[in-house]
Amino acid sequence: MSIGSVDEPAAAAAPIAVALDAPDLATAVRWARAVGPFVQVVKVGLELYLREGPVAVGAVAAASGRPVFLDLKLHDIPNTVAGAARAVAGLGPAFVTVHAAGGSAMIAAAADALPHATVAAVTVLTSLSAADLDQIGLVGPPLDAVRRLAVLAVAAGARALVCSPLEVAAVRAEVGPGIVLITPGVRAGAPDPAQVLLAAVGHGDQARVATAEQALADGADLLVVGRPITGADDPGQAAMAMAMAMATRRPA
């Protein structure tokens, strides 16, 4: 599935969105420039956006030559989310995230306010386990909750979904081939260079994880990877190694 528009064909790069969770804009720009040739998307999350503001989006887009995934996880009443979405629409992000748990009206408000971006609905955070869902009162198990929220979000206008790699196959079966599936929580597995890099950081704060190879085989379109790349001594080399390994192992 084609993602965004860049100077170099995105299809030639790995289906990775690099999470630029940097301590300052200069570092984020340096990372973006280094990884740009090897990945499809660069991701600006809450940490970088709240510290540096809208300028961060343009800066990393220019440095990487890649579309920007603006991961703000908007979650509020529909009118407020619509206003927030309009506020970032002019930055030209390829993706903007909202929480599917905000409901149909909220998701629809975001989609209406972002006609030129893809609204990506976050189903259930990959940091949440079945016990966590019980504690907050969300009917589980996680797979069932993710499937319900995925169907709700797509019906409301989301054209992408964020789910853990453990739920990708089930979500793909529910929503069909036309929706972009984005998966954080890819970690170590098969002993290839990509998985060796992923192993370096373990599971971190993710509770529901799987290998990059399995996520792609199950139907994921885009894998969110942060510390295995940005925490390396040379993020560009790490991104290149992961891209090369994934190119040889990605299912046809």
Secondary structure, DSSP 8 states (H G I E B T S, - for coil): ---S--SS-GGGSEEEEEE---SSHHHHHHHHHHHGGGEEEEEEEHHHHHHH-THHHHHHHHHH-S-EEEEEEE-S-HHHHHHHHHHHHTT--SEEEEEGGG-HHHHHHHHHH-TTSEEEEE-S-TT--HHHHHHHT--S-HHHHHHHHHHHHHHHT-SEEE--GGGHHHHHHHH-TTSEEEE--EE--SSSHHHHHHHTTTTTT-SS-EEHHHHHHTT-SEEEE-HHHHTSSSHHHHHHHHHHHHHHHS--
